[in-house]
């Protein structure tokens, strides 16, 4: 039977994790490994200076384990510590909150999918765009996962049967909670949020900073941000782990010559 590993960054108790398991039911033997607590925004960080503990959890339809670590830790522990072999598919999500644009590399959801792809496993990251909802709470808001489950199911069936296209390492999928349009195959926008830094003082008068920002809505057509936020469409972005700028390889030979000089 095909093995499917499900991970996330919202934590083992996230309703999105359960929604993902439900969506994948019947496609294979499902194992869920997830952080014990909320780990949004940690990207591809992993625990190199502390041990990663593991304990059994309970999710209907899957073997489930909680770890004291990051989403990337969940992938590594899931593959090499729990399964003992590479699964046929890795699914990261369903995340509560969109993960779009080049900023998606900060996402633990996308970071886990990237780690799965690095390990040679076809990977899908799937996130739910829930307008105006609180995304980073330990007790997460109630959202409608029906569209997220439907899209994940069909994408998982496609990848399991056909594999990913050549040059594609993972799919980054963003689903509006209530889509107004169809499906768009998209490229990454440059930004998803503006950057704002708020300077504040604690009760002792010491300075601290709070990082936040506002959603961007004016990205170009063809991007994931435009598809989801402007058109209300489902966005599927095929991603590669290779960040190389190939057009620059020849153009930077001038720089190489400068570096070769004594």
C-alpha positions as CSV (number, residue, x, y, z in Angstrom):
1,X,0.0,0.0,0.0
2,X,1.2,3.5,-0.8
3,X,2.5,5.5,2.1
4,X,1.5,9.1,2.7
5,X,3.1,11.4,5.2
6,X,1.1,14.4,6.4
7,X,2.8,17.2,8.4
8,X,2.0,20.8,9.2
9,X,3.1,23.9,11.1
10,X,-0.1,24.7,12.9
11,X,0.4,21.9,15.4
12,X,-0.9,18.4,16.0
13,X,-4.3,19.7,17.2
14,X,-5.0,21.8,14.1
15,X,-8.3,21.1,12.4
16,X,-6.5,21.6,9.1
17,X,-4.3,18.6,9.8
18,X,-7.4,16.5,10.4
19,X,-9.0,17.9,7.2
20,X,-5.9,16.8,5.2
21,X,-6.1,13.3,6.6
22,X,-9.8,13.2,5.7
23,X,-9.1,14.4,2.2
24,X,-6.5,11.7,1.7
25,X,-8.6,8.8,3.1
26,X,-8.4,5.7,0.9
27,X,-5.4,6.8,-1.1
28,X,-2.9,5.0,1.0
29,X,-1.6,4.3,4.5
30,X,-1.6,7.7,6.2
31,X,0.9,8.8,8.9
32,X,0.7,12.2,10.5
33,X,3.7,13.8,12.3
34,X,3.4,17.4,13.4
35,X,4.8,19.8,16.0
36,X,3.1,19.6,19.4
37,X,2.5,23.4,19.3
38,X,2.1,26.2,16.8
39,X,5.2,26.7,14.6
40,X,4.1,29.1,11.9
41,X,6.7,31.2,10.2
42,X,9.7,29.1,11.0
43,X,10.5,28.2,7.4
44,X,13.0,25.4,6.9
45,X,14.5,25.6,10.4
46,X,15.4,22.4,12.1
47,X,16.5,21.4,15.6
48,X,20.3,20.9,15.5
49,X,21.2,21.7,19.1
50,X,18.4,20.0,21.0
51,X,16.8,16.5,20.9
52,X,13.4,16.1,19.3
53,X,11.0,14.2,21.5
54,X,8.0,12.2,20.1
55,X,4.8,11.0,21.5
56,X,1.7,9.3,20.1
57,X,-1.3,11.4,19.3
58,X,-4.8,10.5,18.1
59,X,-6.2,11.4,14.7
60,X,-9.0,9.3,13.1
61,X,-7.8,7.7,9.9
62,X,-4.1,8.0,10.6
63,X,-1.2,6.9,12.8
64,X,-0.3,10.2,14.5
65,X,2.7,11.5,16.4
66,X,3.5,14.9,18.0
67,X,7.1,16.1,18.2
68,X,8.8,18.8,20.1
69,X,10.3,20.4,17.1
70,X,9.7,22.2,13.8
71,X,7.8,21.2,10.7
72,X,11.1,20.2,9.0
73,X,11.9,18.1,12.0
74,X,8.5,16.5,11.5
75,X,9.4,15.5,8.0
76,X,12.8,14.1,8.9
77,X,11.4,12.2,12.0
78,X,8.4,11.0,9.9
79,X,10.5,9.6,7.1
80,X,13.5,8.2,9.0
81,X,12.2,7.6,12.5
82,X,8.5,6.6,12.0
83,X,8.1,5.2,8.5
84,X,11.7,4.0,8.1
85,X,11.4,4.7,4.3
86,X,10.4,7.4,1.9
87,X,6.7,7.7,1.4
88,X,5.1,8.0,-2.1
89,X,3.7,11.5,-1.2
90,X,4.2,14.2,1.4
91,X,1.4,16.6,2.2
92,X,1.9,19.7,4.3
93,X,-1.2,21.4,5.6
94,X,-4.0,22.2,5.4
95,X,-2.7,25.5,6.8
96,X,-5.0,28.1,8.1
97,X,-3.8,31.2,6.3
98,X,-2.4,31.6,2.8
99,X,1.2,31.0,1.9
100,X,2.0,32.9,-1.3
101,X,4.6,34.8,-3.1
102,X,8.4,34.6,-2.6
103,X,7.6,35.1,1.1
104,X,6.4,31.6,1.2
105,X,9.9,30.5,2.1
106,X,9.2,31.8,5.6
107,X,6.3,29.5,6.0
108,X,6.7,26.3,8.0
109,X,4.0,24.7,5.8
110,X,6.0,25.4,2.6
111,X,9.3,24.8,4.4
112,X,8.2,21.2,5.3
113,X,7.1,20.5,1.7
114,X,10.5,21.8,0.5
115,X,12.2,19.5,2.9
116,X,10.2,16.6,1.7
117,X,11.1,17.4,-1.9
118,X,14.8,17.7,-0.8
119,X,14.5,14.1,0.5
120,X,13.2,13.0,-2.9
121,X,9.5,12.8,-2.0
122,X,6.8,14.4,-4.2
123,X,5.3,17.1,-2.1
124,X,2.2,19.2,-1.8
125,X,1.8,22.3,0.4
126,X,-1.8,23.4,0.7
127,X,-3.1,26.5,2.5
128,X,-6.5,28.0,3.1
129,X,-7.0,31.7,2.5
130,X,-9.5,32.6,5.2
131,X,-10.1,36.3,4.9
132,X,-10.0,38.3,8.1
133,X,-9.5,35.3,10.4
134,X,-7.0,34.9,13.2
135,X,-4.2,32.7,11.9
136,X,-1.7,32.2,14.6
137,X,-3.7,31.2,17.7
138,X,-3.2,28.0,19.6
139,X,-6.9,27.6,19.6
140,X,-7.7,28.1,16.0
141,X,-10.8,29.6,14.5
142,X,-13.5,27.5,12.8
143,X,-13.1,27.5,9.1
144,X,-14.7,25.7,6.2
145,X,-12.3,23.1,4.8
146,X,-14.6,21.7,2.2
147,X,-12.9,23.3,-0.8
148,X,-9.5,22.7,0.7
149,X,-10.2,19.0,1.1
150,X,-11.6,18.7,-2.4
151,X,-8.6,20.4,-4.1
152,X,-6.1,18.4,-2.0
153,X,-7.8,15.1,-2.8
154,X,-7.7,15.7,-6.6
155,X,-4.1,17.0,-6.5
156,X,-2.9,14.1,-4.4
157,X,-4.6,11.6,-6.8
158,X,-2.9,13.4,-9.7
159,X,0.6,13.3,-8.1
160,X,0.3,9.7,-7.0
161,X,-0.8,8.5,-10.4
162,X,1.3,10.7,-12.7
163,X,4.0,12.1,-10.5
164,X,5.1,15.7,-10.7
165,X,6.1,17.2,-14.1
166,X,9.8,17.4,-15.0
167,X,11.5,20.3,-13.2
168,X,8.8,20.5,-10.5
169,X,9.7,19.5,-7.0
170,X,6.5,20.5,-5.2
171,X,3.1,22.2,-5.6
172,X,2.2,25.2,-3.5
173,X,-1.6,25.4,-3.4
174,X,-3.7,28.2,-2.0
175,X,-7.4,27.8,-1.7
176,X,-9.9,30.6,-0.8
177,X,-12.3,29.4,1.8
178,X,-15.1,30.2,-0.6
179,X,-13.7,30.5,-4.1
180,X,-15.4,33.0,-6.5
181,X,-13.5,31.8,-9.6
182,X,-11.9,28.8,-11.1
183,X,-8.3,27.4,-10.9
184,X,-5.2,29.3,-11.9
185,X,-1.7,27.8,-12.5
186,X,0.4,30.7,-11.2
187,X,3.9,32.0,-10.6
188,X,4.9,33.5,-7.3
189,X,4.3,37.2,-6.7
190,X,7.2,39.2,-5.3
191,X,5.5,40.0,-2.0
192,X,2.4,39.0,-0.1
193,X,2.6,41.6,2.7
194,X,4.1,45.0,3.2
195,X,6.6,45.3,6.0
196,X,5.9,47.4,9.0
197,X,8.1,47.6,12.2
198,X,6.5,49.1,15.3
199,X,8.7,50.4,18.0
200,X,7.3,50.1,21.5
201,X,8.5,50.2,25.1
202,X,7.9,47.7,27.8
203,X,6.9,48.6,31.4
204,X,10.5,49.0,32.3
205,X,11.1,51.5,29.5
206,X,13.1,49.2,27.3
207,X,12.6,49.3,23.5
208,X,11.2,46.3,21.7
209,X,9.9,45.8,18.1
210,X,6.8,44.2,16.7
211,X,7.0,43.1,13.1
212,X,3.8,43.0,11.0
213,X,2.4,44.3,7.7
214,X,-0.7,44.7,5.5
215,X,-1.8,42.3,2.8
216,X,-0.9,43.2,-0.8
217,X,-3.7,43.1,-3.4
218,X,-2.1,44.8,-6.5
219,X,0.2,42.0,-7.7
220,X,0.3,41.3,-11.4
221,X,-2.1,39.0,-13.1
222,X,-0.7,35.5,-13.4
223,X,0.7,35.6,-9.8
224,X,-0.6,33.6,-6.9
225,X,-1.5,36.7,-4.9
226,X,-3.6,38.2,-7.8
227,X,-5.4,34.8,-8.4
228,X,-6.4,34.3,-4.7
229,X,-6.9,37.9,-3.4
230,X,-8.2,39.6,-6.5
231,X,-9.9,36.9,-8.6
232,X,-10.9,34.7,-5.7
233,X,-9.5,31.7,-7.6
234,X,-7.6,28.6,-6.4
235,X,-3.9,29.0,-7.1
236,X,-1.5,26.1,-7.9
237,X,2.1,27.1,-8.2
238,X,4.7,24.6,-9.4
239,X,7.9,25.2,-7.6
240,X,11.5,24.1,-8.0
241,X,14.1,23.8,-5.3
242,X,16.7,25.2,-7.7
243,X,17.0,29.0,-6.9
244,X,19.7,29.5,-9.6
245,X,19.2,32.5,-11.8
246,X,20.3,30.9,-15.1
247,X,20.3,34.0,-17.2
248,X,22.9,35.5,-14.9
249,X,25.4,32.7,-15.2
250,X,27.0,34.1,-18.3
251,X,26.5,37.7,-17.4
252,X,28.4,37.3,-14.2
253,X,31.5,36.0,-15.9
254,X,32.7,39.7,-15.7
255,X,32.5,39.4,-12.0
256,X,34.3,36.1,-12.1
257,X,37.2,37.7,-14.0
258,X,37.5,40.5,-11.4
259,X,37.6,37.9,-8.6
260,X,40.4,36.0,-10.4
261,X,42.7,39.0,-10.5
262,X,45.6,39.0,-8.1
